[in-house]
Amino acid sequence: MTLGDLERQVMDIFWDGDGATLTVRDVAASFPDHAYTTIMTVLSRLAGKGFLLESKDGRLNTFRPAASREDYITSLLLSALASTDDRHAVLTAFAAAIDPKDRRFLRGLFTRKSR
């Protein structure tokens, strides 16, 4: 599932905060050009989509990320890979397109695991 621009910006606040639990007001402070209610709606939608976990702290609704940024990006990559009939062609093109340092890193991961 992909994120809209504002949703991604909101999630970046949580992901950059190392999984911190935040209130609507905490998040809204980072978006002075957006109404408090807009941020509240975005947080509720992100919770509904499973990106955030919502809980109550007294009268305050608090939110924390359901998964890390890395988990989210991994799910995007796996979803893209699942949408093709020729996974090997996609993986080959991906490997050719990434930075050589990343190719070496991946090669090292699988070399170490197979020993």
N, C-alpha and C positions, 0 to 999 in steps of 0.2 A: 504494500500500500504506500502510495507516495504522499508527500506533504506539500501543501501550498506554501507560498513564500512566507506569509506571516506565521504559519504553523511551524515551518522550519526555523525561523528566527526565534520563536518561543522555545522550541525544543533545544536549540543551541544554548539558551540560557541554562536549561537544566543540565545538558550534557557537559557544558563548560564548568558547571558548578559541582562536578563529581557526584551527581546523584542527590543533591541537596533537596530537602523538602521545602517548598515555597508556597506562599499564599498568593491569592490573586493580586493583592497590593504589591507584594514583592516583585512580581513579574511586570505588572503595569508600570512600575517605576522605570523600567528599561524602555518603555514605549510612550514617551510624553506626547507624541503626535496622535496617539490612539486613545479612544475613550476607554475608561475602566470597564464598561460593559462589553466592549468589543473583546478585550483581553479575557474577560470572564467567559464569554461565549467560546473563544478559541480554546481555552483550557478545558471547558466542558466537552467540546468536540474531540479534542485530543484524548481525553479520558474515554469517551465513547468509542473511539477508534482503537483503544488499547495501547496508546503511546504513553499515557500517564496513568498513575494510580491515584485515585482521589480518596481522601479520608476527612473526617471531621476532627478538629481540635477545638473543643468548646463550640463556639458559634462560627468559627472560621473553617472554611474549606481549605485543605492543604493538598498539594500535588507533588508527586515525585515521579521520576521516569520509570517506566515499566522495564526498559531495557537500555543498554548502552548505545551510543552512536554507532559503534562498530557492529553491534548486533543488527541494527537497522540497516546499515549499508550492506551487510552480508545478506540480509533478506532480500534487498533490492537486486543484488547480483544473482542470487539463486532464482528469484522470480523471473528475471530476464533470461536466464539460462533455460528455465523450464518452458519458456514461450517459443522455443525453437525446435524444429524437427532434426536439426543437425548440430547437436551439442559439440561434437569434435571440431567442426568448422568454426563455431563461435569461440571455443576455447583456444584454438590455434590463432585466430585473428586477435583475440584478447592478448595472448602471450606475445604476439608480434608487436602489438601496439603499446604495451607497457614499457616503462623505463627499464633499461638493462639491469640496473641495480635491483629492481623489484623482481625481475626474472631470476637473478642470482639468488636472491633471498628465498624465493619459492623453491628453486632447485635445492637449496641447502636444507629447507624444511623437510623435503621428502627424502633426501639423501640420508639425513640423520635418523629419520624414523625407520628407514628400511634396514638399518644396520643391526 
